[in-house]
Every structure is written in structure tokens, then in C-alpha cells.
Amino acid sequence: MRRISLLLFLILLPVGVIAQQLIKARVLNNKKEPVAGASVSEMGNSRNGIATDEYGYFQLRLSTPNAKLVITAVGYLPNTVAPVNGQVITLSEEAKDLGEVLVVAYGRQNRITNTGAVSTVKAAEVKSIPTSSIQNTLVGRLPGFFSQQRSGQPGSDAAEFFIRGVNSLSNDNRPLIIVDDIEYTYEQLAQINVNEIASVTILKDAATTAVYGIRGANGVLVVTTNRGAEGKPQINVTAEYGMNRIIRLPTYLGSYQTALLMNEATLNDAYGQSITPALPWTEEDLRKFRDGSDPYGHPNVNWQRVLLNKTTFQSRYNVDVTGGNRLVKYFTSLGYYSQNGILKQFAPTLPGDDVNNNYYYRRFNFRSNLDITPTNTLKIRFDINGRFETVNNPGGVQDAGGLFKELQAFRAFAPFVMPLRNPDGSYGYANQTWGNGYANPITRLANGGYIRNFKNNFNIVIGADQKLDFITNGLSAKFNVSYATNINENRNLTRDLGSLPVFYYNPENNTYTPRNASNYKMPAYILSTGSGAFNNRLITQLSVNYSRSFGVHNIYGLALLNQNSYADGGNIPTNFRGLTGRIGYDFNRKYLLEFNIARNGSDKFVKRYGWFPALSAGWNISGEQFFKDLFPFVDLLKVRGSYGLVGSDVNAPTVISTEIQYSLPTGPFGAGATEGALVNPNVTWEKERKTNVGVDLNLWKSKLSLTADYFYNYRYDQLISQGDVPVLIGQTLPSKNIGITENRGFDGILTYQDQVGEVDFSIGANVSYAKNRIIYISEAPDYPHQARTGRAIGQTTLGYVNRRFYQPEEFDVNGKIKEGIAKPLWSTLQPGDLKYADLNGDGVITTADMTYLSKPNLPTTTYGINLTMNYKGLYLRALLQGAFGYAVQINAEGADAFNSNLRPWHLERWTPETAATATYPRIGRNTNINNISWQTVSDFWFVDASYMRLKSVELGYQVPGKFMRKSSFIKNTRIYAAGYNLATFRKLGRFDVDPEIASGQGQAYPMMANYILGIQLGM
């Protein structure tokens, strides 16, 4: 009997071994790219399954012999194969790309059945771009996305962005931002670690935004983060280190040329006078400036070169862990980001006073997304994430406009304003009559301490999704609660900059004169702390979802109740409440119809609630048999359209008064009361009617694809002041909802992808155009050319139209403007002064000739060209991005001679010899009000800001798996190099500023080009 048992054991042993066969394999697409998150299961035993990792690898132990594997993935055709250890399994993409899933409001839809205007980018396309903020990576990739990065300062370099331009008179143009069901601000979005993100989607039309009702008029940006998948723990470690380089700094003239121009300006200011003025610099002074023989009495200092490094460094480190089983799935991420500023480090006067007074940014991120499936019908979600930031600024900056305004200012940083250091090692100050008395910047930065801001953000989401198939198939209920809090604090360690010991050194008698006779020793540090933002937001959502197919009839629906409560400090919370509904139907994925409606409102208003409906429809023409027969190469041709109403409450007043307030006299005499301002209790939200028509096209097995949309948005009930009522009524009028604007344009993306030999490539081009116009604004202009009606929203600068320069032939023998030539009355003119148009034709230049100038400071058109190539693990991604149709105004320290430090542009000033070629007016110091940009505003100081950038390039290599097999710990490796803002081609004339800078004095922290080397290890 024992022999029989032993024989049976030996016979069945191989069967048992086979039954428990361990399969290790990899899943790739037909481009040889790994398919991450593909579902791999044993045929006939779907409970025995696993998901592929980020690089397409999986391990699965089969429970039965000769079992086959079933592999499925979104966007791919399913594949069934007989398993072979070590094999590569290929998934083919669906020819029509029907499997693409789009994120929409409160859900997801297939591209084939979506009737709204949506643009999406996957995080994999942007996660290695070396910038701290996700919004900096989106321009040029998402049609309909407009952005401008106004600064390169660490921690403050996030781009300002809009969806389909702007359409509000009240600066209410920022889109709603939703991250995993939590509402974010611009600043909070910039804090997100891109490694946590799965996708970024913008919702652009009424079909996709009406469900947000009173919050949807400006479009919606939706971010989804990574979640866990079934399988063994997958650990990914990413490390990046790189360099930041200043793209452009202004170029300033040295002391010699500056002194020459100062003498010339002094002579020009004496125009018409009988006495020749005394020049500020003698020939001997000019010689010393030129030959550098007197560095203390006649210094020539390039303060930019003294204070700033050309390069600085950044780093980013991240650890992700993902995995799970049928019961629990998890994604956990820890990240750290660091970026340093460009200030040089200067030793403090007192030992032990050395503190980090440079610009810098530090950020620590953490996220844990947990999905629990306790039963086959219930899913529980628990997410927790947070960010802790530190933003440092130097405490030694004296001008409120910042260090880079100081660097531009002639009165603070002229090249001869003070020596680098005095002979005895002490520091000087701007002691000249035209100087501002600021201490030497080296001592201010070395001893001025720091201003340090801490920004802390913490979020939690708890949710449950219960299938209700026992009631009817396809029915489910979902409940979410999210809580977000934002706490900002500051800690400043600074000194009184006015008390720093600084001295004027006179080389003629070798004496030192203190700026303040009582300041001979370094003042003590002053420590101050404070709190900034302290707010929280609680969002509650309860929804019922339905999705079911009856043969070729597909029906889906949503009913959602939600409340959003926001509390800022100790203020009374503001509440947003609403009911949202959606119902959709499609017949065989050919005829598409969807209706959305929201009734929601806010307690900011007396009348709190409103209705926001939207209807959309589509026709998938390529689904018709006759079309397939005629055009078999067309995989998808869908036309769609939407129309609806949305609103915006962002610009609602803090308090809405319902009664006029009266004040009683406080003195001992008299009686009666004084009537206060009139009130408007009927203030309401802005409303916008959105119209969108679009087409989706795929050809030749989706090698060529096109998505294009035309839109028209009409916004009304905008809250504006009443400018057309005479002041004679003697009352202050309330604002009313009477403003009207329109915004129209188009956006689209065209992509071609193919494979030539072993090279896979994709090239895409996208464009976004948005042009707004004011239809009605309450105004009573004196002249038609001073009306804002009909102009662009951002065209807000009132000034004069420049007609180049007055020429000598326009003056009589007495140096006066000839009769019949229009002239201003505010200053004495001379040849070379700026000349302005007489728009009202009265022969003089007055405020009646002012009009709204140039173009807005936001582009009307943006575009991007994307290139992706892959060859045997080597890949290249590049983005060329640009914008046009806008202008930048630069004034004061950014432009005016002797307000600004002198620039090469000022050498092109008007003189009798350069009258035909001059690009800058004649130089002057005191009497040239006519030519000063901030005193006499004109379009002379506006320039076309069109540009094109090599926005980003990434070159990487996926190390082949055969080299990783020897390692039991590291499963895959990717190495890469990437750059951001690599090259800029611009049209800014003589202005040394970045084209994305805001109008003003050009004092922003310079834009940076970033370069990094990185490695990613999968374990």
C-alpha cells in the first residue's frame, strides 16, 4: 500500500508543479512601449489576476495546468495567449481609439461618446520637466489653455493661467480647480508634486461645466492623482539634480558712457536759456571714469555682476510605493523639492551672524491614496495628502518693488553711485544729491537677514461607492467628504537697514563721513513672527449614478447633492450648495444626446439660487454603414455641439447692503442725519451663455487625429460701477449687474503618429485663439476715442498715441513750435521730444487726446508643436511653444533714462545727427516730462511681446530588462536629461525683459532656463 501511495505521489507531483506554474512576462504595445496597469488574469479564474507595473512587467502563479492568460487594458484590444515564461505579450491599440477615457465633471466618459469640449494631458508627458509647478508644463500642450509665467523666483514661479482667455470685466477670470474632489487655489495647485498626478484635464464648454453652475463660467481644471493597483509592492525611486541659468538680464552702460549722457542731458535741459549750465562731470572726471584710475572717487561697478550668480541649482527626490490585492490597493508618495536663488553669498560683518539670506524654495509632499473593497459591491476610499513649503527672501532689500527694481534704478545702483567697498573695508552709500541714500547692497544683503514664509496645506478625503444592482443593474450610490486646510506663517530675522553703519569716502582728503553720525556699530537682529492665511474648506457630496446598456441603447445618469463650506480665519463661513443632474443617451454609439442641469447658489447673495442648464448632442458619422463603405480609412468622424448657461460668483462683494445707512452728527450743535451711499440689494452672479461646435476625426487606424472646436461665450450681468450717471446727483451709486462682454475663438490639436522600422514617432500641433470684446460698460466718454465699448477687456491703459519725434523743421527761429502743429501744454518742447496725435483736432495736446492704448497683456493666440520619438528604449520628447497678439508696457525704472540705469537703447537717443534713425527721445533729466513714461503715458512704451520658445526637451533611455535580471532588487532603470525654457525668440525691441513678464517696470525676478539629470529605479 505504501508503494502504491508513493507511486501516486510521484505521478501527481509534476501535475502539482505545473498547476502552480509561475509566469513572469511583460506587456508592450505595438510601439514596443510598456503598458502600465494592464489587467492580466487566468482564463476561467478571473479572481487570479494582477496588474502590470509601470514598465509592463508582471508575475502570476497559475492555478491550473494549460491555462491561458487574458490581458486587457484601456485603449487596447484584449489579447488571450498561452503563457510562456519570459515572453513579451503585445497589445494592439483600438483602431478608433474608442477606449480613451476622458475625465469630465463628477465622472468619466469615452471619447467616442463624449459631446463636450475637453482637453487632457497625461502626467507621463510632463513629469520629468524640471519646473516646480504643474501649470508651467501645460501651455502648448492643452488646446484652450492660456498661461504666462510672470517670474522665475523660487517658490513664486507658477504661471498664471486661464481657459479660453478671459471674459470678465471684474478680473473674475481664474478657472475653478478641482484635485481629487477638493477645490484648490492657484497657489495650492503650484504646490502639487507632479509625480503624484495621473492626468490634467480642462473642461471648456457648457456641456462640461454647467454642472458646476455658479462656479463654472471660467472653465474648470481637473487633476486626478495616481491610485493603487493589484500586485506586489512596486517601489519607484526618482532622483534629479540640475542647474538653473538666467535667461536674460538687462544690459547697462558703464560709468563713462553714463556720465557722457548725463552731461548731454544737462545741456538739453537748458534749452532756450541764455546761460550755459555747469556740467555734472568735467573732462577730468570723464578721463577717470574711462581709464579706471580712481576706483573710489570715480567707481565703475556692474552691480548685477557683483550681486548675482549666473547659475544656481535645484534637486528633486521622490519615492512611490504602489500595489495591493483584491481587498486593498494603495498608492503612497513622498517627495522633496529644492531650488536655490541666484544671489551670491556675502560674509556678514559680525562673526556668527551668517544666515541663509538668499532666495530659496523648499517643499515636502506626501500622499496616500487607499482603496478598500470589503465586498464585491462596496468600495471605500481614504486619501490623505499634504505639502509643507518654505519660501525665503533676503531681508536686505530696501525698495518695496524688490531687489530687481533696485538693480534697475539709477538713484540706487548707478555704476558710479558708490565704490564696491571703501579702502578700509567699510561700505558706502548713495550720497549724491540725485541718490536715494541707500546703503551699499553688499552690506544690506550680508547683514540684512531674511524674510521666511511657511505654507502648509493638508487635505483628507473619505468616500464610499456602493453598487445597487439589487435594485437595478448599473445603479450605484457614492458619498464623499473632503476637508482641506491651509495655514501660512512667517518668521523674519531682519535689521533696520537705515541704521547700518555706512560711510562716504572722499579720496581727495582721505576722510570717511558716516551717513548717520550715531550709527557706528551694527544694529541687532530683530526677530518677528506672524501668521498669514488660515482657512479651511469642507466639501460634502452625495450622488446616485446610473449606467446601463439595452442592446444598442446606452443610458447613463447622475444626480448629485453637494455643499462647499469655506471659512477664512475667524470670518463667518461662506457656503455653496447645489443639486446637479445629468442624463445621457446614445444609440449604438452613433447618435449622442446629453442634458446637464444644476440648481445651485451661494449665501453671498440675497437671492441665492439659480438654474444652469446645458444641452449637447453629437453624431458619430463614421458609425454609419454607408460612410464605412465610402471612407474605410476614416476610423472616427464625430461632430458635436453644446449650448448652455453657467455662472461665476468669484467677484461677489463681501457684504451686500439691503438698506441705506444714515449717520448722526457727533457734535454738540445741530440735528438731523446724513444719508449714506445708495445700495443695491439685488446684486447677483455673472452669467455666461456658452456655445461650442466641435469635430473629432481619426484616420488610417488613428495615425492621424484631429480635434477642433469653435466657441462663442456671451457674458452678462457683470457687476460694474455706474459711470454714465452725472456726479451732480450728489450721491455715491452702487455697482450694478449691467456689464456685457463676449469672447469667441477656436482651439484644436492635430496629431500624426506612426512607426518606421524600429522608430516610433508622434508629432502634434495645437493652437488656441480667443478674442474678447466689451459690448456694454457704463461710461460717458467725452469723445468716441475715449470709449472702452468695443475694445478688448485688458485694454485699460489711457494715454497718447505717439507720432515719433518733433523734428527741427517744426520749430521757428525762437525755438517754439510752429503754428498749426499740435503741441502739449505741460512742458517746454524741443526737437527730439515725443510727438503725440491730436485726436480731437483742436490744435493742442490735452487729456482730450488720450485713448485706450495698444493691446492687452494676455495673448490672443498660443500654439505648441510636440515631438516624441522612441527607438529601442531611447526616447526624445520636445515642445516648441509660442504666443502672439499681445503687448507689454515698460515704464519708469524699466525704461526712462536716469530713472532707469542707462542702457544701450539710450545710446540711440534723438540728436540732430541721429534724427532719422533715433529710437529713443532726446536725453533729459528735469524738464522732459513729455518724454517720461510714467508721467506722460503713450503707446511709445508698449512693444509687441510675441515670442516662441523651445519650452522643453527630454532625452532618456529605458535600460533593457535583460540587464536588470541579474539584480534581485532593481527591476528596471530609466535615465534621462531634461531642460525647460531652453531658448527664446522674441520681438521686444530694445526692452531687456522676458516676453511673459507683466506690464510695469520690468522688475520681476529673471526667468530661468532649467537643466536636470535624473534616474528612476523600479524595485
Secondary structure as UniProt FT lines:
FT   HELIX           2..19
FT   STRAND          22..29
FT   TURN            30..31
FT   TURN            36..37
FT   STRAND          39..42
FT   TURN            43..44
FT   STRAND          45..51
FT   TURN            54..55
FT   STRAND          57..61
FT   TURN            65..66
FT   STRAND          69..72
FT   TURN            74..75
FT   STRAND          79..81
FT   TURN            85..86
FT   STRAND          88..91
FT   TURN            95..96
FT   TURN            98..99
FT   STRAND          101..104
FT   TURN            105..106
FT   STRAND          107..110
FT   TURN            111..113
FT   STRAND          118..122
FT   HELIX           123..125
FT   TURN            126..128
FT   HELIX           134..137
FT   TURN            138..141
FT   TURN            143..144
FT   STRAND          145..148
FT   TURN            154..155
FT   STRAND          160..163
FT   TURN            169..170
FT   STRAND          176..179
FT   TURN            180..181
FT   STRAND          182..184
FT   HELIX           186..190
FT   HELIX           194..196
FT   STRAND          197..203
FT   HELIX           206..209
FT   HELIX           210..215
FT   TURN            217..218
FT   STRAND          220..225
FT   STRAND          231..246
FT   HELIX           255..269
FT   TURN            270..272
FT   HELIX           283..291
FT   TURN            295..297
FT   HELIX           303..307
FT   STRAND          311..324
FT   STRAND          328..340
FT   TURN            351..352
FT   STRAND          360..372
FT   STRAND          378..394
FT   TURN            395..396
FT   TURN            400..401
FT   HELIX           403..408
FT   HELIX           410..413
FT   TURN            415..416
FT   TURN            423..424
FT   TURN            433..434
FT   HELIX           441..447
FT   STRAND          449..467
FT   TURN            469..471
FT   TURN            473..474
FT   STRAND          475..494
FT   HELIX           497..499
FT   STRAND          503..506
FT   TURN            507..510
FT   STRAND          511..514
FT   TURN            517..518
FT   STRAND          526..550
FT   TURN            551..552
FT   STRAND          553..568
FT   TURN            569..570
FT   STRAND          574..587
FT   TURN            588..590
FT   STRAND          591..602
FT   TURN            603..604
FT   STRAND          609..620
FT   HELIX           621..623
FT   HELIX           625..630
FT   TURN            632..633
FT   STRAND          634..648
FT   TURN            650..651
FT   STRAND          662..663
FT   STRAND          674..675
FT   TURN            681..682
FT   STRAND          686..699
FT   TURN            700..703
FT   STRAND          704..720
FT   TURN            723..724
FT   HELIX           727..729
FT   STRAND          736..756
FT   TURN            757..758
FT   STRAND          759..776
FT   HELIX           784..786
FT   TURN            789..790
FT   TURN            793..794
FT   STRAND          798..800
FT   STRAND          802..805
FT   HELIX           808..810
FT   TURN            813..814
FT   TURN            819..820
FT   STRAND          823..824
FT   TURN            831..832
FT   STRAND          834..836
FT   TURN            839..840
FT   STRAND          844..845
FT   HELIX           847..849
FT   STRAND          851..852
FT   STRAND          861..871
FT   TURN            872..873
FT   STRAND          874..884
FT   STRAND          887..890
FT   HELIX           892..894
FT   TURN            898..899
FT   HELIX           904..908
FT   HELIX           912..914
FT   TURN            915..917
FT   HELIX           929..931
FT   TURN            933..935
FT   HELIX           939..941
FT   STRAND          942..944
FT   STRAND          947..958
FT   HELIX           961..963
FT   TURN            964..966
FT   STRAND          972..986
FT   TURN            989..990
FT   TURN            995..996
FT   STRAND          1008..1018
//
